[in-house]
Amino acid sequence: MRALIVEDEFLSRKVLRSFLMTLFEVDIVVNGREAVEAFRLAHKEGSPYDLILMDIMMPEVDGIEALRKIREMEDAGGLKPKVKVIMTTALDDPQTVIKSFYDGEASAYIVKPVAKDKLYTELEKLGLLNK
């Protein structure tokens, strides 16, 4: 299985990678623009991502906008199943949660700092553990 980490903060990238590297082939990008491009390339190569862990607040293109573009590409291309996307953010803000879930069709939402047990619980709920 493949996972994409979309995170602009170095330490967060390193921690998330350490949590996922035994379960997934992990790629890392640093902003939403790169996430959209990585998603597009993965499908073009015939090896799509099973999981995207995406920070909401990033430079250039934020996580909510990147997720919107990814969902548009999935809909336009009839791509099934849709990639599971866990949004991560330091903001514990109900409005951001609602925007992520309802506008962006996020699969899950985790408030930083991301703990391994919390991440694994979400992966299990999404059917991405024990595959």
Steps between C-alpha positions, in 0.01 A plus 500: 500500500604858437466810717566867434593735783421865425659712769702824496661450843816285501454338841139405427606341170767298678264380776220407261741314275630298796141402588415389145821353355433144624150501346536700180735605225520868604544809284527851646417843357503838673188681373160452340619580147755218519234270650269548202787435261615189692143367499470558124834332428421199721183434301677559170763240602226253597605495866253726686521593866290311754544775760578870508587668831454870431568803715236771461715811544780510241659753266404536132193273504344401833379151581129572453557642151733211409239247617233677295720473188576133569128419538427688176763290318350181644148601393606615153704185437255259661779387732384235747541440782564854617821545696464508878606843627578581862521873560741616771513840660599688812158667486237334717234711334152358426462718189823358352383146577167563328670654198741203472230235528210650310669715239807286448368153575785428743500146637622598847643791699779498760608796715878537537719384649415170332547207738576158354210329678255768382626464141481120510144518638399714201682267257311205647166682467584569135588135433868576436646278772534123467473507122 
